[in-house]
Every structure is written in C-alpha cells, then in structure tokens.
C-alpha cells in the first residue's frame, strides 16, 4: 500500500472538515483502502440527549389516539405486582401531556431515564382510566431486557422441539462474563441433557475460542456413583456430550475464530450462514481528542498451512438463511434446523 499517495489523496478533504463526525468518516475511508477488518475511525460524543423507555412494546397496527400496548417487557418499569398495566391497554398521557396523532411520544421521554414519570392509561375492555408513576429506563437497559427475552424464547424453541432432551446457550460476547453464563448453564441447568445447541449469532468478538474448545471437548472417563445412582460424569468441568454450533453473517472477529476452531477440532457441525473472515486482533487507539478512536489491526492468526484467517470466509456445514418475513413472526429457521440436526445425532 502506497501510504504517501493515499495520504495525499485524502489530505485535500481536511480543509472542509470542521467536526469529528466527518473526521471519523475520513479516517474510515482512508483505512478502507486496506482489504482488512478491525479498522476505521469512530466518534463518541460526550453528553447529549437520551430518550428514556417505558419498557413497553406497542401494537404498530393501532391507529387510534395514544399507544396500544402489545406486551409488557419482563423486568421493565411496569412489570410489577402492583401495576395494572397489561397488553391491550392504551397509554394516553405522559406527565399530563396527551399523546395525539401529531406529536411523537418519544419527545415526552427525553431525559427521563431514572426520573419519576406520571403515565396515564385506559383499558378499552372496561373503560377504566388510571395513572401510575414509574422511573423509565435507558435504551441500553431495555436492550438488555429484550436480549434476555430473545434467549428465553430460543430456549423454549429448543426445549419444545427436543422434548426437553437438548439445552440452549447463547454466547453474547467472547468475554469472561459470557463464558461464566454459558459455563453455569451447560454444567448446571443443562447438566442432564443429552446435547447442547451453542448459538454465537450476533457476537461481536473478544477472545474465547480456546475456552470454548476446552469446555466442549470433554471425553467421559469416569462416572461418580452414590448408592447405586449415577451422580456425576467426569470430567465434571467439561461438556462430555454432543453439541452443535449456530453462526450467522453478523458474527465478527473472535466470533469467526471460535466457530473456525470448533470446526477444525471436529467438535460438531456448524449451522447457519457464512461468517466473513475477520479473525484478527486490534488495538483501538484513543486519539489526542479522546472522543475519537482509531482502529489498527495488529495480530494475524496463521494456520499450520501458512494461511491467515483474515479474509478467509467460514462456510457452515449446513447452510440456512433466516427469512426476515418469518423472523418477525418469531420463526427462527436456523435454530430449528440446528435443533433437529442435533436430535438426529443423539438418537
């Protein structure tokens, strides 16, 4: 790469840039000249406005005044024993201001995260109206609740299809907290199951490929017996039964390396969509202006054959693409396929 030539090409844009949003984009364009992952400029502004959330999902087909509730999110502000809010109720006002056809209700929740907020409701079935005071949550807190909701939904799918014989774990990120969650479920909640579905979809990376390899490559060599009853298989800190791994095109970095190791070590089959070759380690450098981050890939991963994982797309053993029209109905074809495939193996 001729960096002098590239710098001269992009330098002409500098006089026209007067904000960090545009400057971060310029850095990304410059690094984009390289065909490599883990690059680019990022701008993280400090402060600013944030819209709070009531922890409610709404019926988007409703055309009347207010907001019709489709679901009260578990763990949200209204998921309390004293609350009368339920699906079908209408949110009419926020802090006394009516929600009409002309105003966007999100403006009424601006800056309200953690602040006591008065919300007015009506139940169309009974005509009852009432008010409740809650502290709205941030968008990040809502995302955490929706993630837990998604995992619980997936657990139910695997449980139903397998008749309770398989377990399900999702690795949210390739980090310590996610590993502890998976470890706890695999050797605790699902210890007696005949197999496990490992889902790494939408995982942005980290470094966990070695730990996952060790955890799911256990080979039983002893059974602990207490008075004629099998109590524990050994190794007791590793999974000793069949497994299958779910991947998708939204896996990145170590979420490319982890399924690569899983396939390379013949632990089980990969199901889902192809994963882009992005297994590289990066140094995200904070610049002199600490609202700007610049990504520099610094470590490549080379196979015994001398090939780098970077830019080497990982194909699944069983290719399945989820149809967005089915996903919004709660149908996860990739998960269903993986569950049925693992059931064939354990039979």
Buried (B, 14 or more C-beta within 10 A) or exposed (E): EEEEEBEEEEEEBEEEEEEBEEBBBBBBBBBEBEEBBBBBBBBEEEEEEEBBBBBBBBBEEEEEBBBBBBBBBEBBBBBEEEBEBEEEBBBBBBEEBEBEEEEEBEEBBEEBBEEEBEBBBBBEEEEEEEEBEBEBBBEEBBEBBBEEBEBEEBBEBBBEBBEEBBBBBBBBBBBEEBBEBBBEBBBEEBBEBBBBBBBBBBBBBBBBBEBBBEBBBBEEEEEEEEEEEEEEBEBBEBBBBBBBBBBBBBBBBBBBBBBBBBBEEEBBBBBBBBBBBBBBBBEEEEBEEEBBBBBEBEEEBEEEEEEEBBBBEBEBEEEBEBEEEEEEEEEBBBBBBBBEBBBEBEE
